[in-house]
Amino acid sequence: MNIIVCVKQVPAKDAPLSIAGNWIRESDIGFEMNEPDSYALEEALRLKEKHGGEVIALSLGPERVKQTIKEALAKGADRGIHIADGNFAELDPLGAAKVLAAAIGKEKCDMVLTGLQSDDHGFGQTGVLLAALLNLPHATIIMQIEVQDGKMKLKRELEAGWFQFVECPLPAVLSIQSGINRVRYATLKGIMAAKKKEIATMTRESLGVSIEPTQKIEKIYVPQKTKKTEFLTGTPKEVAAKLVEKLKFEARVI
Amino acid sequence: MKILVVTERRQGKWNNTSFETLVAAQQVAGAKGGTVSAVLLGNGVNALADELATKNVAEVLLVQHGLLESYTPDGYCVALKQVIENAKPDLVLFPHTYQVRDFAPKLAAMLGKGMIGDCVGFRDEGGKLVFVRQMFQGKTAADVTFAGAGPWFASFQSGAFRADLLAAHPGGKAPVNAINVQLNANDIRTTPLELFKEAKSSVDLTQAPLIVAIGRGIKAPENIAQAESLAKAIGAEIAASRPICDEGWLPMERQIGSSGQTVAPKLYLALGISGAIQHVVGMKGARTIVAVNKDQNAPIFEIADYGVVGDIFEIMPALTEELQKGK
């Protein structure tokens, strides 16, 4: 079972974001593996442990995303592919998927896994678009994968507490739902082993992908408040007293 | 501008976000001029088509086929591609549901087009249609425009428009036009099997008048007891955002948000919850929202009635004590 996992690097969860045009100022913040993608990586590693094969971590972005590829290698991925692109933030979902699909097309794989969405752009389209571009079947919001006789039985999460089993042939593209598994930490041994693992570097140009944008982010801004929030200040004790007062006599909900 | 709205139903019933998207489409048509048509896919869904025709739409495009009885991404894409090539709309709108996420980007890509997903609104800016969506987990908004020729594809987030604003058809009923599509069994590569719910929940959060909810700010499972004491002091149920349940710190049945429960209690006290879209859609209907978060820019404060910028580990015990005082 050869599996390619698409991992994106995104700003760290508590990073203070400062807006710069249609992206953010990258210089003063930390980055980390997109959390939904870490579940996809974990699922790939578990499938490999069960069925054998190879896990390839694929990431698109500037030089910094190599750190995320290295993290995947330290957790157990066998090799990495870095599509170096300093202008990745300008790519629309279809453009990014075309670049990723070109790199995936060079490999022989049984499964392509992605997280459900990224915590930065949040387009949530990459997996489905890869399936379209690679002409593979797909399923999204996956909570369980069982591989048997060259096909899969998948548990898909629907809305409002519903689930559905779906049968899907291989090869295929799956978007993994967060919470499908418990994500492992890299071990010291894994981190050492990762140093010897290969990371291939490609570019949009070397892959021969030309992109016609379908949409453009004009600007990013702090959203306008839709509700007037009354902020309560003081010591914790004072705040607690004020809040209880408000809830009892103003909102009258307790 | 010719607008198509792809409607959605769940097990024979309308998904209400379909009507919200029709309202969005009518507002776009109002701003830009044009017509709104509604598309319904399925098999044996004439009654639903007739119901849809009573709404203020130019026409209902009814696409029926045995292979559209159950939803599959392949079946929907192959069928809708033909509908779009035939109807030649300028704009195709969807409710941003799990089902739409599963097929709409592929449908757009099959036509060589892009999709702006999960929009919360739109503006007509000097003739240019600008779509507004959230980025960075709701910390920022983004204005997005389409580049190139249509058809353009966009989806609207649940709750972004009010379904009750959907007008009735002025003439009583719009025409229902059946559209034939070519669909073969081997177009469809996945096989949908049974639908099910997990073991019955022991708690029904939708009925709870008071909810104390925790997010990532709780940091560790051993800290949950503090939130539980607070919940007990006002007789509230405890709930959480998705990451807490993903970690297994609270059972999934206590999860609020798009993949969990949707609640509208009298009081929703959000502790250390940043307010990502996926959570907010599950609780924004609460009558009174209180948010406690150390980050004053957390998006949860956008919808909070009362806000406290501070450390939940200081506020929780103080609040518990204050509430117990009154008893």
Chai-1 contact restraints between the chains, C-beta under 6 A:
chainA,res_idxA,chainB,res_idxB,connection_type,confidence,min_distance_angstrom,max_distance_angstrom,comment,restraint_id
A,L17,B,F136,contact,1.0,0.0,6.0,A-B,restraint_1
A,L17,B,K139,contact,1.0,0.0,6.0,A-B,restraint_2
A,D92,B,G114,contact,1.0,0.0,6.0,A-B,restraint_3
A,L94,B,A109,contact,1.0,0.0,6.0,A-B,restraint_4
A,L94,B,G114,contact,1.0,0.0,6.0,A-B,restraint_5
A,D119,B,Q137,contact,1.0,0.0,6.0,A-B,restraint_6
A,D120,B,F136,contact,1.0,0.0,6.0,A-B,restraint_7
A,H121,B,M135,contact,1.0,0.0,6.0,A-B,restraint_8
A,G122,B,M135,contact,1.0,0.0,6.0,A-B,restraint_9
A,G124,B,R101,contact,1.0,0.0,6.0,A-B,restraint_10
A,Q125,B,P105,contact,1.0,0.0,6.0,A-B,restraint_11
A,V128,B,P105,contact,1.0,0.0,6.0,A-B,restraint_12
A,V128,B,K106,contact,1.0,0.0,6.0,A-B,restraint_13
A,L129,B,P105,contact,1.0,0.0,6.0,A-B,restraint_14
A,L129,B,A109,contact,1.0,0.0,6.0,A-B,restraint_15
A,A132,B,K106,contact,1.0,0.0,6.0,A-B,restraint_16
A,A132,B,A109,contact,1.0,0.0,6.0,A-B,restraint_17
A,P137,B,R189,contact,1.0,0.0,6.0,A-B,restraint_18
A,P137,B,T190,contact,1.0,0.0,6.0,A-B,restraint_19
A,T140,B,D102,contact,1.0,0.0,6.0,A-B,restraint_20
A,I141,B,Y98,contact,1.0,0.0,6.0,A-B,restraint_21
A,L158,B,Y98,contact,1.0,0.0,6.0,A-B,restraint_22
A,E159,B,Y98,contact,1.0,0.0,6.0,A-B,restraint_23
A,G161,B,K197,contact,1.0,0.0,6.0,A-B,restraint_24
A,W162,B,L195,contact,1.0,0.0,6.0,A-B,restraint_25
A,W162,B,K197,contact,1.0,0.0,6.0,A-B,restraint_26
A,F163,B,F196,contact,1.0,0.0,6.0,A-B,restraint_27
A,Q164,B,L195,contact,1.0,0.0,6.0,A-B,restraint_28
A,F165,B,L193,contact,1.0,0.0,6.0,A-B,restraint_29
A,F165,B,E194,contact,1.0,0.0,6.0,A-B,restraint_30
A,V166,B,T190,contact,1.0,0.0,6.0,A-B,restraint_31
A,V166,B,P192,contact,1.0,0.0,6.0,A-B,restraint_32
A,E167,B,T191,contact,1.0,0.0,6.0,A-B,restraint_33
A,C168,B,T190,contact,1.0,0.0,6.0,A-B,restraint_34
A,P169,B,R189,contact,1.0,0.0,6.0,A-B,restraint_35
A,S178,B,D246,contact,1.0,0.0,6.0,A-B,restraint_36
A,G179,B,D246,contact,1.0,0.0,6.0,A-B,restraint_37
A,P213,B,A147,contact,1.0,0.0,6.0,A-B,restraint_38
A,T214,B,K113,contact,1.0,0.0,6.0,A-B,restraint_39
A,T214,B,G114,contact,1.0,0.0,6.0,A-B,restraint_40
A,T214,B,A147,contact,1.0,0.0,6.0,A-B,restraint_41
A,T214,B,G148,contact,1.0,0.0,6.0,A-B,restraint_42
A,Q215,B,G114,contact,1.0,0.0,6.0,A-B,restraint_43
A,Q215,B,I116,contact,1.0,0.0,6.0,A-B,restraint_44
A,Q215,B,V144,contact,1.0,0.0,6.0,A-B,restraint_45
A,Q215,B,F146,contact,1.0,0.0,6.0,A-B,restraint_46
A,Q215,B,A147,contact,1.0,0.0,6.0,A-B,restraint_47
A,K216,B,T145,contact,1.0,0.0,6.0,A-B,restraint_48
A,K216,B,A147,contact,1.0,0.0,6.0,A-B,restraint_49
A,I217,B,A142,contact,1.0,0.0,6.0,A-B,restraint_50
A,I217,B,V144,contact,1.0,0.0,6.0,A-B,restraint_51
A,E218,B,D143,contact,1.0,0.0,6.0,A-B,restraint_52
A,E218,B,T145,contact,1.0,0.0,6.0,A-B,restraint_53
A,K219,B,D143,contact,1.0,0.0,6.0,A-B,restraint_54
A,I220,B,T140,contact,1.0,0.0,6.0,A-B,restraint_55
A,I220,B,A142,contact,1.0,0.0,6.0,A-B,restraint_56
A,Y221,B,A141,contact,1.0,0.0,6.0,A-B,restraint_57
A,P223,B,A141,contact,1.0,0.0,6.0,A-B,restraint_58
A,K225,B,E302,contact,1.0,0.0,6.0,A-B,restraint_59
A,K227,B,I303,contact,1.0,0.0,6.0,A-B,restraint_60
A,T229,B,F301,contact,1.0,0.0,6.0,A-B,restraint_61
A,T229,B,A304,contact,1.0,0.0,6.0,A-B,restraint_62
A,T229,B,G307,contact,1.0,0.0,6.0,A-B,restraint_63
A,E230,B,Y306,contact,1.0,0.0,6.0,A-B,restraint_64
A,F231,B,G307,contact,1.0,0.0,6.0,A-B,restraint_65
A,L232,B,V308,contact,1.0,0.0,6.0,A-B,restraint_66
A,P236,B,E314,contact,1.0,0.0,6.0,A-B,restraint_67
A,P236,B,I315,contact,1.0,0.0,6.0,A-B,restraint_68
A,P236,B,A318,contact,1.0,0.0,6.0,A-B,restraint_69
A,K237,B,A318,contact,1.0,0.0,6.0,A-B,restraint_70
A,V239,B,V308,contact,1.0,0.0,6.0,A-B,restraint_71
A,A240,B,A318,contact,1.0,0.0,6.0,A-B,restraint_72
A,A240,B,L319,contact,1.0,0.0,6.0,A-B,restraint_73
A,A240,B,E322,contact,1.0,0.0,6.0,A-B,restraint_74
A,A241,B,E322,contact,1.0,0.0,6.0,A-B,restraint_75
A,V244,B,E322,contact,1.0,0.0,6.0,A-B,restraint_76
A,K246,B,Y306,contact,1.0,0.0,6.0,A-B,restraint_77
A,A251,B,T288,contact,1.0,0.0,6.0,A-B,restraint_78
A,V253,B,K266,contact,1.0,0.0,6.0,A-B,restraint_79
A,V253,B,L267,contact,1.0,0.0,6.0,A-B,restraint_80
A,V253,B,T288,contact,1.0,0.0,6.0,A-B,restraint_81
A,I254,B,I234,contact,1.0,0.0,6.0,A-B,restraint_82
